[in-house]
Amino acid sequence: MLKIEGISAGYSSIPVLDRVSIHVGQGEFVSVVGPNGAGKTTLFKTISGVVKPMAGSIQFEGIDLIDVPPSHRPHLGIAHVPEGRQVFPSLTVSENLEMGGYTQAGRRDWKTNIEQIFTLFPMLAERTNQLAGTLSGGEQQMLAIGRGLASSPKLLMLDEPSMGLAPTIADFIFERLIEIRRQTKLTIFLVEQRVAEALESADHGYVLEAGRVVLEGNNETLRADDRVRAAYLGM
């Protein structure tokens, strides 16, 4: 579904990402883990079109994304739930979800999508008229994920969904992601610092350090790797 080949990208002449290659297959749950500053968020911004790559290629369902304007990429089926949630604070919960549902597929599937979102996150159903800026951090993260689902995505990209959340809320978010995949077979691409949870849920994982992929494999292979165990799992 998503093929990233030899991508180099950054914010100046010095790349943050250095010849990164990652593949995400249809229906897979793929995780990218690594320390702060590794380039994980830059990777997602490059896929979304916020950052223009210096080299390499990105293909989504056979379409060269480099030639697709950032504003059109959600219409292809790419939903990006950004780091820090970035909900629209002055809009209500309902209005935030409507902003996510502006794609052609989102408008077509609005009724089904909103029912699914409220089933996954009942708290949102109870707060439809509440301003998003007054929600707790965990509720805002649920809203950000719901906004992504409202677009009827083929690929859901989640950037650090557990950031700043209490452990119990972060656990709930991961449980919901597993449930989303179980219900919909949606392809999920996750960037996350909670390595144990990210790898446990994933079919395949990549370890990104200093802008380069240093390890990759299925969840069992990575969790058994001595380097991952020592650096990320505290073993």
C-alpha positions, 0 to 999 in steps of 0.5 A: 500500500505505502512504499517509501524508498530512499527518502531523505528529508529535513528542514535545511540542507542537512537531512533529518531523514537519511535514505529511509525505506519503509513498506506498509502492506494492505491491512498491516499494523506497522510501527516505527519506534526510536528515541526523540530526534530520530526523525519519526515525526519528520517521516510522517510530515513527509508522507503528508506533504508538509515536508518536501523530500530531498531525495527518494520516492513515496508511493501510495497504492501505486500513486507517486505522492511527490506529485500530489498536493498535500491538500489532496492526500486525505482524499486518496485515503491517508489520515494523519493524526498528528503529534500533540493532537492538534484539535481545533480548540474553538470548535465543538467535538461535533464540528471537529469530527465534521472537519475530518469528514470533509473528504468525498469518502468521509461525506459518503460514509458519515453516518456509519463513521460517526456511529463507529466513532461514538461506539469506540469513544463513548465520551465523545458522544457525551460531549458533542457540543463541548468545545474541544479546547476544554477536553482533557488530554486523553479526550482530545486524543480520542477526538483526534483519532475520531477525526481521522476515522471520519475521513474513511481512511485507507491508511491511518497514521498516528504520531505518538498517540500516547504522548502526555497521557496518563498510563491508564489512558494510554493503555485505553488508546492502544486498546481502541487501536487494536479494536479499530483494526479488528473491526475494520481491517484498517491499515495502521501506521504508528510512530510511538515511544512506548516501544513495548506496546507499539511492537506488541500490536504490530505485524512489522516494526522499524527502529529509527535512530538518527534518521536511519532505519537501523533494525526492522522485522516482525514484532517477535524478532524485534522484541527478542533483539538484544539491542531493542531489549537493552535500549527500549525495553529496559531488559 
